[in-house]
Amino acid sequence: MDGKNRSQLKIGQLVDIVLKKDQRTGTSTRGHIKRILTKSPNHPHGIKVMLTEGDQVGRVQQIIEE
């Protein structure tokens, strides 16, 4: 599943995100959701979240587990 719909995401879920600094290369970072930052129900580039690992912020590219 992609991370474009806020309703599919839950706190603690394992996801792959792309950090702002990695947008050009598309390098993903894996971690668990600490906070969901995007308020709208969906976003074409992925919902922005903060990970528990290092408080990294990026847009969800793929949901690993539900």
C-alpha positions as CSV (number, residue, x, y, z in Angstrom):
1,M,0.0,0.0,0.0
2,D,1.1,3.5,-0.7
3,G,1.0,6.3,1.9
4,K,-1.3,8.7,0.2
5,N,-4.4,8.2,2.3
6,R,-4.3,9.4,6.0
7,S,-7.0,6.9,7.0
8,Q,-4.6,3.9,6.2
9,L,-2.0,5.2,8.7
10,K,-1.8,4.5,12.4
11,I,0.7,5.4,15.2
12,G,3.3,2.7,15.6
13,Q,2.9,1.4,12.1
14,L,6.1,0.4,10.1
15,V,6.5,2.5,7.0
16,D,9.1,3.5,4.4
17,I,9.4,7.3,4.0
18,V,11.5,9.7,1.9
19,L,13.2,12.4,3.8
20,K,13.3,15.9,2.4
21,K,17.1,15.6,1.8
22,D,16.6,12.3,-0.1
23,Q,13.8,13.5,-2.4
24,R,16.1,13.8,-5.5
25,T,17.5,10.3,-5.1
26,G,14.4,8.7,-3.7
27,T,16.3,6.9,-1.0
28,S,13.8,5.6,1.6
29,T,14.1,5.3,5.4
30,R,12.2,2.7,7.4
31,G,10.7,3.3,10.8
32,H,7.6,3.4,13.0
33,I,5.2,6.3,12.9
34,K,5.4,8.6,16.0
35,R,3.1,11.4,14.7
36,I,1.0,12.0,11.6
37,L,1.7,15.6,10.5
38,T,-0.5,16.0,7.4
39,K,-4.0,17.2,8.3
40,S,-5.7,16.6,4.9
41,P,-7.3,13.2,4.3
42,N,-4.9,12.5,1.3
43,H,-1.9,14.0,-0.4
44,P,-0.5,13.1,-3.9
45,H,3.1,12.9,-2.7
46,G,2.4,10.9,0.5
47,I,1.3,11.8,4.0
48,K,4.0,13.5,6.0
49,V,4.9,11.7,9.3
50,M,7.5,11.8,12.0
51,L,9.3,8.5,12.9
52,T,10.1,7.4,16.4
53,E,13.7,6.6,15.3
54,G,15.5,9.9,15.5
55,D,12.4,12.1,15.0
56,Q,12.9,12.0,11.2
57,V,10.2,13.6,9.1
58,G,9.3,12.6,5.6
59,R,6.5,11.5,3.3
60,V,5.2,7.9,3.4
61,Q,6.0,5.9,0.2
62,Q,4.9,2.5,1.4
63,I,3.2,0.9,4.3
64,I,5.1,-2.3,5.5
65,E,2.6,-3.6,8.0
66,E,-1.0,-2.9,9.1
